[in-house]
Amino acid sequence: MLKLQHLTKRFGTAPLFTDLCMEVNTPVVLWAPSGWGKTTLLRILMGLERPTAGSVEGAGRVAAVFQEDRLCPQLNAVQNVTLVLPGAENQYKEQIISDFQQLGMDIAALQLPARRLSGGQKRRVALLRALWAPSDTLLLDEPFTGMDPDTLQRAAALLRQRCAGKPVLLATHDESAIRALGWRVVELEKLGTRAKACEGLQQLGKDAVLNNKPGGGQSEGTAIEGGIPGADAVLHKGQLCGGKLLAVYGFVGCKVKPLAQPQL
């Protein structure tokens, strides 16, 4: 079970949210007004931000859909998904293609490099990559961005199918997505106190990547994403592409500790 205990996040002296407590063992939708700090909260759960106070327990291995698609632009859709399945690319290829077709992407689209895909198609790739990554907890930040109503319904159906009985936190403003999912909605404002909007301050940190191949290539390595100046970095294993973290393989909470790659 994923447990958030008395989480507080401040940027300087400005509090974003305080004393947030929650237990999650099934899929839920996170809802709060724009600027509340949903993205910052998910980054804390991914291990990419440190909370000012409080703790997170029970996340295990985390897979995520970021606000950005974070695809390797020179790879096609299937190759972007199999990045999180090292050594098992061919074993699951047909199933991955079937999933893409379920989401309305035809074979022609699957053969294109990611840089030539539409925004909605890129979002589908990011979503399937998170679903295929070995994980105990799934974190989804506005995963339906750019999807038309039919595709949104298809994506929601796939999530309902794959995520039953698993801790999933999905942040969205889309009321049609909330209805399509049918998951419990957690109103974050009722769980903790939000004193002041400062959503834009969450980008104070800057990504730094180790063991990354030059020229935008992909590699497996250790990534460090810095947070607020003066805060400790968070060390974790992941897939890297062009200096961007693509998929989180493990969760380390707020401790600096390398993680072993999970076994499939």
MIKOLMI-729153 format. One line per field, with one value per residue: z, y negated, x of N, C-alpha, C, O in turn; residue in one letter; residue number from 1. Coordinates in steps of 0.1 Angstrom, whole numbers, always signed. Example, Ala and Ser with C-alpha at 12.3 -4.5 7.8 and 13.67 -1.06 7.14 Angstrom:
! MIKOLMI-729153
nz	+78  +71
ny	+57  +22
nx	+132  +128
caz	+78  +71
cay	+45  +11
cax	+123  +137
cz	+78  +79
cy	+33  +0
cx	+132  +129
oz	+85  +80
oy	+33  -11
ox	+142  +134
resn	A  S
resi	1  2
END
This chain:
! MIKOLMI-729153
nz	+0  -8  +11  +22  +44  +62  +44  +33  +13  +5  -13  -9  +13  +7  +11  -6  -3  +27  +53  +41  +40  +30  +19  -5  -23  -46  -79  -82  -89  -89  -79  -80  -79  -106  -102  -76  -70  -79  -98  -86  -63  -75  -85  -62  -53  -73  -66  -75  -64  -33  -3  +19  +44  +61  +49  +25  +19  +7  -21  -38  -70  -94  -122  -147  -163  -175  -175  -198  -229  -233  -251  -271  -299  -323  -324  -331  -322  -310  -303  -285  -263  -257  -246  -219  -214  -213  -229  -234  -256  -281  -273  -263  -284  -303  -286  -277  -300  -305  -284  -291  -314  -302  -291  -313  -331  -362  -382  -400  -386  -365  -375  -379  -369  -336  -335  -356  -350  -340  -314  -298  -305  -295  -268  -264  -268  -246  -225  -229  -226  -199  -188  -196  -183  -158  -126  -94  -85  -102  -117  -131  -150  -162  -184  -207  -224  -254  -267  -287  -282  -287  -286  -260  -246  -253  -242  -215  -211  -214  -193  -171  -175  -171  -147  -124  -89  -82  -69  -82  -92  -107  -122  -134  -152  -167  -170  -185  -188  -161  -157  -176  -166  -141  -116  -81  -68  -55  -36  -33  -18  +4  +19  +27  +35  +14  +11  -6  -40  -60  -83  -105  -95  -93  -112  -105  -101  -121  -146  -145  -160  -158  -175  -200  -235  -261  -285  -284  -281  -267  -235  -208  -174  -146  -132  -122  -108  -99  -71  -52  -46  -24  -14  -11  -38  -57  -63  -87  -108  -143  -176  -201  -224  -246  -225  -209  -184  -189  -179  -147  -128  -102  -68  -45  -24  -2  +0  -9  -29  -49  -72  -79  -111  -119  -121  -148
ny	+12  -22  -49  -82  -104  -131  -150  -178  -206  -232  -261  -279  -303  -300  -281  -252  -229  -215  -191  -167  -137  -103  -71  -46  -19  -11  -22  -57  -90  -120  -151  -186  -222  -241  -248  -239  -220  -194  -182  -186  -171  -145  -143  -142  -117  -102  -103  -124  -149  -164  -163  -189  -182  -153  -119  -92  -60  -26  -27  -12  +1  -24  -35  -60  -85  -115  -151  -160  -143  -129  -112  -92  -107  -97  -70  -46  -41  -15  -8  -28  -20  +5  -2  -1  +26  +41  +67  +81  +73  +84  +105  +94  +78  +82  +81  +55  +41  +48  +35  +8  +7  +11  -13  -28  -34  -28  -5  -19  -43  -34  -28  -51  -76  -89  -117  -125  -119  -128  -151  -138  -111  -108  -109  -86  -67  -74  -67  -39  -30  -35  -17  +7  +8  +25  +24  +13  -7  -32  -63  -90  -118  -140  -122  -121  -142  -159  -139  -128  -126  -98  -84  -89  -75  -49  -48  -51  -27  -8  -14  -9  +19  +28  +19  +26  +32  +21  -3  -34  -67  -92  -123  -147  -173  -168  -163  -145  -124  -116  -106  -86  -68  -60  -58  -62  -94  -116  -144  -167  -190  -185  -169  -180  -212  -239  -267  -287  -295  -284  -271  -274  -276  -251  -243  -251  -235  -217  -193  -168  -145  -114  -91  -92  -89  -108  -132  -128  -101  -70  -55  -33  -42  -60  -85  -119  -142  -174  -193  -218  -245  -236  -213  -178  -157  -132  -99  -74  -46  -45  -50  -67  -94  -116  -133  -133  -120  -90  -68  -57  -33  -26  -34  -57  -72  -97  -93  -91  -68  -41  -20  +14  +28  +39  +73  +89
nx	+8  +5  +16  +11  +24  +17  +27  +45  +52  +73  +83  +110  +99  +73  +45  +33  +17  +4  +8  -3  -21  -25  -37  -32  -43  -56  -67  -69  -82  -66  -77  -77  -78  -63  -28  -26  -7  -4  +13  +38  +34  +32  +58  +73  +64  +75  +101  +116  +115  +121  +102  +93  +87  +75  +66  +69  +58  +59  +58  +74  +85  +82  +63  +58  +38  +48  +42  +54  +59  +83  +97  +120  +130  +140  +132  +107  +72  +68  +94  +100  +84  +95  +119  +117  +117  +142  +160  +138  +125  +116  +100  +76  +66  +45  +22  +24  +21  -6  -18  -14  -30  -54  -57  -61  -41  -26  -7  +10  +14  +28  +53  +66  +91  +92  +92  +77  +51  +17  +5  -14  -9  +17  +12  -2  +19  +36  +18  +14  +41  +45  +26  +36  +61  +79  +64  +53  +37  +18  +20  +4  +4  -18  -25  -41  -39  -43  -57  -84  -120  -128  -104  -97  -116  -109  -84  -90  -105  -85  -68  -85  -87  -60  -51  -65  -68  -43  -20  -26  -22  -37  -36  -57  -76  -97  -130  -145  -127  -126  -151  -151  -132  -142  -131  -123  -125  -101  -102  -78  -76  -91  -76  -52  -37  -36  -17  -8  -6  +19  +28  +44  +69  +80  +98  +123  +145  +170  +175  +200  +221  +237  +259  +248  +242  +258  +243  +216  +209  +197  +200  +207  +209  +221  +202  +200  +179  +177  +164  +150  +173  +199  +186  +188  +198  +180  +185  +183  +174  +169  +155  +172  +172  +185  +192  +170  +149  +132  +117  +109  +126  +127  +118  +130  +122  +131  +158  +192  +201  +212  +193  +186  +180  +148  +136  +120
caz	+0  -9  +22  +22  +58  +66  +34  +32  +3  +4  -21  -1  +25  +3  +12  -17  +4  +40  +61  +32  +44  +21  +17  -18  -28  -58  -87  -78  -96  -80  -84  -73  -88  -112  -93  -62  -68  -83  -105  -76  -55  -83  -86  -49  -52  -82  -60  -82  -56  -18  +5  +30  +56  +58  +43  +15  +21  +0  -35  -46  -83  -100  -136  -147  -174  -171  -182  -211  -234  -230  -261  -280  -312  -335  -323  -334  -310  -303  -298  -273  -253  -254  -239  -205  -213  -218  -230  -237  -267  -291  -266  -261  -295  -309  -276  -277  -313  -303  -275  -299  -322  -293  -289  -325  -339  -372  -385  -406  -376  -356  -382  -379  -357  -326  -338  -367  -345  -335  -299  -292  -307  -286  -255  -263  -266  -232  -217  -230  -220  -184  -185  -198  -174  -145  -116  -83  -85  -115  -115  -144  -149  -173  -195  -218  -231  -269  -272  -290  -273  -289  -281  -245  -241  -255  -232  -202  -210  -212  -179  -162  -177  -167  -134  -113  -77  -82  -66  -94  -90  -120  -121  -146  -150  -177  -164  -193  -184  -148  -159  -184  -158  -131  -104  -69  -70  -43  -37  -25  -9  +16  +26  +32  +34  +4  +16  -16  -53  -65  -92  -115  -89  -92  -121  -100  -103  -135  -148  -148  -163  -159  -184  -212  -248  -268  -297  -283  -281  -255  -227  -194  -165  -133  -134  -110  -111  -88  -67  -47  -41  -10  -11  -16  -51  -56  -72  -91  -121  -152  -190  -205  -238  -249  -213  -202  -178  -196  -171  -134  -125  -87  -60  -33  -14  -1  +3  -20  -29  -62  -72  -89  -121  -115  -129  -155
cay	+0  -35  -58  -95  -107  -144  -156  -193  -211  -247  -267  -290  -304  -299  -267  -247  -222  -211  -180  -158  -123  -95  -57  -42  -6  -9  -34  -69  -102  -132  -163  -199  -233  -244  -255  -234  -213  -180  -178  -186  -159  -133  -143  -137  -103  -95  -105  -135  -161  -161  -170  -197  -174  -141  -107  -83  -46  -15  -29  -1  -4  -33  -39  -73  -94  -129  -161  -160  -129  -123  -101  -92  -111  -89  -57  -45  -39  -3  -9  -37  -12  +16  -7  +3  +40  +46  +81  +88  +65  +93  +113  +87  +69  +83  +76  +40  +36  +50  +24  -4  +8  +9  -28  -35  -37  -18  +0  -30  -53  -27  -27  -65  -80  -96  -131  -127  -116  -139  -152  -127  -98  -107  -107  -72  -60  -76  -59  -25  -28  -34  -5  +19  +8  +32  +14  +16  -19  -39  -77  -95  -133  -145  -113  -122  -155  -158  -128  -131  -118  -84  -78  -90  -64  -37  -48  -48  -13  -1  -16  -1  +33  +31  +13  +31  +37  +16  -17  -43  -81  -99  -137  -152  -182  -164  -157  -134  -113  -111  -98  -74  -59  -55  -55  -70  -108  -121  -159  -169  -201  -180  -160  -188  -226  -246  -281  -297  -289  -287  -259  -277  -275  -237  -241  -257  -225  -215  -179  -165  -131  -106  -79  -94  -89  -121  -132  -124  -86  -65  -46  -30  -47  -66  -99  -128  -154  -183  -199  -231  -247  -232  -200  -166  -151  -119  -90  -63  -40  -49  -50  -81  -97  -130  -141  -133  -107  -85  -59  -54  -19  -23  -45  -58  -82  -109  -89  -90  -53  -35  -9  +24  +29  +50  +85  +91
cax	+0  +12  +12  +16  +22  +20  +36  +45  +62  +75  +94  +114  +89  +59  +40  +25  +6  +9  +2  -11  -20  -34  -33  -38  -40  -63  -66  -77  -80  -63  -83  -75  -77  -50  -19  -26  +6  -5  +25  +49  +31  +36  +73  +77  +62  +85  +115  +123  +115  +121  +92  +99  +84  +66  +73  +62  +61  +52  +56  +80  +89  +73  +63  +51  +36  +51  +35  +60  +59  +97  +100  +132  +124  +144  +127  +93  +63  +70  +107  +99  +78  +104  +130  +115  +117  +155  +162  +125  +119  +109  +90  +63  +64  +31  +13  +25  +14  -20  -23  -15  -42  -66  -57  -65  -29  -24  +7  +17  +18  +38  +66  +71  +98  +83  +92  +67  +38  +9  +6  -22  -2  +29  +7  -5  +31  +40  +10  +17  +54  +43  +18  +45  +72  +77  +62  +43  +29  +17  +17  +0  +2  -25  -21  -50  -36  -42  -65  -98  -129  -128  -92  -97  -124  -101  -73  -96  -108  -72  -63  -94  -83  -47  -47  -74  -61  -29  -20  -25  -26  -39  -39  -63  -86  -107  -142  -149  -118  -129  -163  -148  -124  -150  -123  -126  -118  -96  -100  -66  -78  -97  -66  -41  -39  -28  -18  -5  -3  +33  +30  +55  +82  +84  +108  +136  +156  +174  +179  +214  +221  +250  +260  +239  +249  +257  +236  +202  +207  +191  +209  +203  +219  +216  +198  +198  +171  +179  +152  +152  +186  +201  +180  +196  +193  +174  +193  +174  +177  +159  +159  +175  +172  +187  +192  +157  +145  +120  +109  +115  +126  +126  +115  +139  +117  +139  +171  +201  +205  +210  +184  +189  +170  +138  +135  +108
cz	+0  +2  +21  +36  +60  +57  +34  +22  +3  -6  -15  +12  +21  +3  +0  -12  +17  +46  +53  +37  +35  +21  +4  -21  -40  -66  -82  -88  -86  -86  -74  -83  -94  -103  -79  -60  -71  -89  -95  -67  -62  -84  -73  -48  -62  -76  -67  -75  -41  -12  +15  +43  +52  +52  +33  +17  +11  -15  -43  -59  -89  -115  -137  -161  -169  -179  -197  -216  -232  -238  -267  -294  -324  -335  -326  -321  -303  -297  -285  -261  -248  -247  -224  -203  -218  -217  -234  -248  -276  -285  -265  -273  -300  -299  -276  -289  -311  -294  -282  -308  -314  -290  -302  -334  -349  -374  -391  -396  -367  -362  -382  -367  -348  -330  -349  -362  -340  -320  -292  -293  -297  -272  -253  -261  -252  -223  -217  -224  -205  -180  -187  -189  -162  -133  -105  -81  -98  -112  -129  -143  -162  -185  -208  -227  -246  -275  -276  -282  -275  -284  -266  -240  -242  -245  -218  -200  -208  -198  -169  -163  -170  -152  -122  -101  -76  -78  -79  -89  -103  -118  -134  -142  -159  -171  -172  -190  -171  -149  -166  -175  -147  -118  -93  -71  -56  -44  -27  -15  +4  +25  +32  +30  +23  +7  +5  -29  -57  -75  -101  -108  -89  -102  -118  -103  -118  -136  -150  -150  -164  -169  -196  -225  -254  -280  -296  -283  -268  -248  -214  -184  -153  -136  -121  -115  -98  -84  -63  -43  -27  -6  -17  -29  -48  -67  -75  -104  -130  -167  -194  -220  -240  -236  -205  -196  -184  -187  -158  -131  -110  -80  -47  -23  -14  +3  -10  -20  -43  -61  -82  -99  -118  -125  -135  -151
cy	-12  -44  -71  -100  -122  -152  -171  -197  -226  -250  -280  -291  -302  -284  -264  -239  -217  -200  -171  -144  -115  -81  -53  -28  -2  -22  -45  -80  -113  -144  -175  -210  -235  -252  -249  -227  -198  -175  -177  -174  -146  -132  -138  -122  -95  -95  -116  -148  -156  -169  -179  -190  -163  -130  -100  -69  -37  -17  -18  -7  -12  -35  -51  -77  -108  -138  -162  -145  -122  -110  -103  -95  -103  -75  -57  -42  -27  -3  -17  -29  -1  +12  -3  +18  +46  +61  +89  +81  +74  +101  +107  +78  +70  +79  +61  +35  +37  +39  +11  -4  +6  -6  -35  -39  -25  -15  -11  -40  -47  -26  -41  -68  -89  -111  -134  -124  -129  -140  -141  -113  -97  -104  -92  -63  -62  -68  -44  -21  -26  -21  +8  +19  +16  +23  +19  +5  -27  -53  -84  -110  -138  -135  -114  -134  -152  -147  -133  -123  -103  -78  -79  -78  -51  -36  -45  -34  -5  -2  -9  +14  +37  +28  +17  +36  +32  +2  -26  -56  -88  -113  -142  -163  -179  -157  -145  -122  -107  -102  -85  -63  -52  -52  -65  -83  -113  -136  -163  -181  -197  -172  -169  -203  -232  -261  -291  -291  -294  -276  -262  -275  -261  -234  -247  -248  -223  -200  -178  -150  -125  -95  -80  -95  -103  -120  -127  -109  -82  -55  -43  -34  -52  -81  -107  -140  -162  -189  -214  -233  -244  -219  -189  -162  -137  -110  -78  -58  -44  -47  -64  -82  -112  -139  -141  -119  -103  -77  -56  -40  -16  -36  -45  -68  -94  -105  -88  -76  -48  -23  +1  +25  +41  +61  +86  +105
cx	+9  +7  +19  +13  +27  +30  +34  +55  +61  +85  +98  +105  +75  +55  +31  +13  +13  +1  -8  -9  -30  -28  -40  -34  -48  -62  -74  -73  -77  -69  -80  -75  -63  -41  -18  -13  +5  +7  +37  +47  +36  +51  +79  +75  +71  +99  +123  +123  +115  +110  +99  +98  +75  +74  +63  +67  +53  +51  +63  +86  +78  +75  +55  +49  +38  +42  +40  +60  +72  +99  +114  +127  +128  +139  +112  +85  +67  +84  +108  +94  +88  +116  +129  +115  +131  +156  +149  +118  +110  +98  +76  +59  +50  +21  +12  +18  -1  -26  -24  -27  -54  -68  -59  -53  -27  -9  +16  +23  +29  +52  +73  +80  +89  +82  +81  +52  +30  +10  -2  -15  +10  +24  +3  +8  +36  +31  +13  +31  +52  +35  +27  +57  +70  +75  +52  +33  +29  +13  +15  -4  -5  -23  -30  -49  -35  -50  -79  -107  -129  -116  -91  -105  -117  -90  -78  -99  -96  -67  -72  -90  -70  -44  -56  -65  -47  -30  -17  -30  -26  -44  -45  -74  -98  -118  -146  -140  -122  -142  -160  -140  -133  -143  -127  -118  -114  -94  -89  -68  -84  -88  -55  -45  -30  -29  -16  -1  +11  +37  +42  +68  +88  +96  +122  +148  +159  +179  +194  +215  +235  +248  +250  +247  +248  +248  +222  +199  +201  +201  +202  +213  +213  +214  +197  +190  +172  +166  +155  +167  +188  +195  +189  +190  +188  +180  +184  +179  +165  +164  +161  +175  +174  +187  +179  +154  +132  +111  +116  +114  +124  +123  +124  +134  +126  +153  +179  +206  +202  +201  +188  +177  +161  +139  +121  +102
oz	+7  +4  +20  +41  +60  +61  +33  +22  +1  -8  -15  +19  +29  -4  -4  -15  +18  +44  +57  +37  +32  +21  +2  -20  -45  -62  -79  -94  -77  -98  -62  -95  -88  -97  -71  -48  -65  -86  -96  -64  -56  -83  -73  -43  -59  -81  -65  -79  -38  -14  +20  +52  +42  +49  +34  +18  +7  -21  -54  -59  -88  -120  -129  -171  -161  -188  -206  -208  -229  -233  -268  -300  -333  -345  -324  -310  -290  -285  -276  -249  -236  -242  -217  -192  -228  -207  -236  -249  -279  -292  -267  -272  -302  -303  -274  -288  -315  -296  -280  -309  -319  -288  -302  -343  -345  -369  -387  -397  -362  -355  -386  -356  -354  -327  -350  -370  -337  -314  -283  -284  -292  -264  -243  -254  -245  -213  -207  -218  -199  -170  -179  -187  -156  -131  -108  -77  -104  -105  -137  -136  -172  -196  -218  -236  -250  -287  -268  -275  -265  -277  -260  -230  -234  -239  -210  -189  -200  -192  -160  -153  -164  -146  -111  -103  -68  -82  -84  -84  -109  -113  -144  -131  -159  -166  -166  -191  -169  -143  -163  -177  -144  -109  -95  -76  -47  -53  -15  -4  +14  +36  +42  +24  +23  +7  +6  -28  -57  -74  -103  -116  -85  -101  -126  -106  -127  -127  -157  -142  -169  -171  -200  -225  -254  -285  -306  -284  -258  -254  -210  -186  -150  -142  -111  -124  -87  -92  -70  -37  -18  +4  -27  -31  -37  -78  -65  -112  -126  -169  -191  -227  -236  -237  -195  -202  -185  -187  -158  -132  -106  -84  -41  -14  -24  +10  -20  -12  -48  -51  -93  -95  -114  -137  -128  -155
oy	-13  -46  -72  -101  -124  -158  -176  -191  -233  -243  -290  -282  -303  -276  -271  -241  -215  -199  -169  -139  -120  -79  -55  -24  +10  -32  -43  -81  -115  -148  -173  -207  -231  -262  -254  -227  -191  -164  -167  -167  -137  -121  -132  -115  -83  -88  -116  -158  -145  -181  -175  -190  -163  -131  -102  -67  -40  -10  -14  -18  -9  -36  -54  -74  -113  -134  -164  -136  -110  -100  -114  -87  -102  -68  -67  -40  -27  +2  -14  -31  +1  +20  -1  +23  +54  +67  +101  +82  +70  +104  +114  +71  +60  +73  +55  +25  +28  +34  +4  -14  +0  -10  -48  -47  -14  -22  -12  -44  -54  -24  -42  -63  -95  -117  -146  -125  -139  -130  -135  -105  -86  -97  -87  -53  -52  -62  -38  -11  -17  -15  +17  +30  +14  +15  +29  +7  -28  -56  -83  -113  -139  -140  -109  -137  -143  -145  -141  -113  -96  -67  -69  -72  -42  -26  -38  -28  +5  +8  -3  +21  +47  +33  +12  +45  +38  -6  -24  -58  -89  -115  -141  -163  -185  -145  -135  -110  -95  -92  -74  -51  -41  -44  -75  -83  -113  -141  -162  -181  -204  -169  -164  -206  -229  -267  -302  -281  -305  -271  -253  -274  -259  -224  -249  -252  -227  -196  -187  -143  -132  -90  -70  -101  -109  -109  -124  -105  -90  -49  -49  -32  -50  -88  -101  -147  -158  -191  -221  -224  -248  -213  -192  -163  -131  -114  -71  -65  -45  -44  -73  -73  -120  -150  -149  -109  -110  -79  -53  -34  -5  -47  -35  -71  -100  -113  -85  -72  -49  -16  -2  +22  +52  +59  +84  +108
ox	+19  -5  +31  +2  +39  +39  +23  +66  +51  +95  +91  +104  +66  +60  +23  +2  +25  -11  -19  +2  -41  -16  -52  -22  -48  -57  -86  -62  -85  -67  -81  -72  -53  -45  -10  -8  +13  +12  +45  +56  +42  +57  +89  +84  +74  +108  +135  +130  +111  +108  +110  +106  +69  +86  +51  +79  +42  +43  +58  +91  +67  +86  +46  +56  +31  +35  +33  +60  +72  +103  +119  +121  +120  +140  +105  +91  +68  +86  +115  +98  +90  +124  +139  +112  +131  +154  +150  +105  +99  +88  +66  +49  +43  +11  +2  +11  -9  -37  -33  -33  -64  -79  -58  -54  -26  -1  +27  +34  +38  +62  +84  +77  +80  +71  +77  +43  +37  +15  +3  -16  +12  +30  +5  +8  +40  +37  +13  +33  +59  +39  +25  +63  +59  +84  +45  +22  +40  +2  +24  -13  +2  -18  -26  -57  -27  -50  -85  -102  -130  -116  -86  -101  -117  -88  -72  -98  -96  -62  -67  -90  -69  -34  -54  -57  -39  -38  -6  -41  -15  -55  -39  -80  -109  -117  -151  -145  -121  -143  -165  -142  -132  -148  -134  -106  -122  -86  -91  -62  -83  -90  -49  -55  -18  -40  -21  +6  +14  +48  +50  +78  +100  +102  +130  +159  +151  +187  +200  +209  +244  +237  +245  +258  +237  +246  +216  +188  +201  +210  +193  +225  +201  +222  +193  +194  +167  +157  +162  +172  +181  +199  +196  +178  +190  +181  +179  +186  +154  +175  +153  +179  +166  +183  +178  +157  +122  +99  +128  +104  +120  +126  +125  +142  +128  +160  +174  +215  +191  +202  +193  +166  +166  +142  +111  +91
resn	M  L  K  L  Q  H  L  T  K  R  F  G  T  A  P  L  F  T  D  L  C  M  E  V  N  T  P  V  V  L  W  A  P  S  G  W  G  K  T  T  L  L  R  I  L  M  G  L  E  R  P  T  A  G  S  V  E  G  A  G  R  V  A  A  V  F  Q  E  D  R  L  C  P  Q  L  N  A  V  Q  N  V  T  L  V  L  P  G  A  E  N  Q  Y  K  E  Q  I  I  S  D  F  Q  Q  L  G  M  D  I  A  A  L  Q  L  P  A  R  R  L  S  G  G  Q  K  R  R  V  A  L  L  R  A  L  W  A  P  S  D  T  L  L  L  D  E  P  F  T  G  M  D  P  D  T  L  Q  R  A  A  A  L  L  R  Q  R  C  A  G  K  P  V  L  L  A  T  H  D  E  S  A  I  R  A  L  G  W  R  V  V  E  L  E  K  L  G  T  R  A  K  A  C  E  G  L  Q  Q  L  G  K  D  A  V  L  N  N  K  P  G  G  G  Q  S  E  G  T  A  I  E  G  G  I  P  G  A  D  A  V  L  H  K  G  Q  L  C  G  G  K  L  L  A  V  Y  G  F  V  G  C  K  V  K  P  L  A  Q  P  Q  L
resi	1  2  3  4  5  6  7  8  9  10  11  12  13  14  15  16  17  18  19  20  21  22  23  24  25  26  27  28  29  30  31  32  33  34  35  36  37  38  39  40  41  42  43  44  45  46  47  48  49  50  51  52  53  54  55  56  57  58  59  60  61  62  63  64  65  66  67  68  69  70  71  72  73  74  75  76  77  78  79  80  81  82  83  84  85  86  87  88  89  90  91  92  93  94  95  96  97  98  99  100  101  102  103  104  105  106  107  108  109  110  111  112  113  114  115  116  117  118  119  120  121  122  123  124  125  126  127  128  129  130  131  132  133  134  135  136  137  138  139  140  141  142  143  144  145  146  147  148  149  150  151  152  153  154  155  156  157  158  159  160  161  162  163  164  165  166  167  168  169  170  171  172  173  174  175  176  177  178  179  180  181  182  183  184  185  186  187  188  189  190  191  192  193  194  195  196  197  198  199  200  201  202  203  204  205  206  207  208  209  210  211  212  213  214  215  216  217  218  219  220  221  222  223  224  225  226  227  228  229  230  231  232  233  234  235  236  237  238  239  240  241  242  243  244  245  246  247  248  249  250  251  252  253  254  255  256  257  258  259  260  261  262  263  264
END
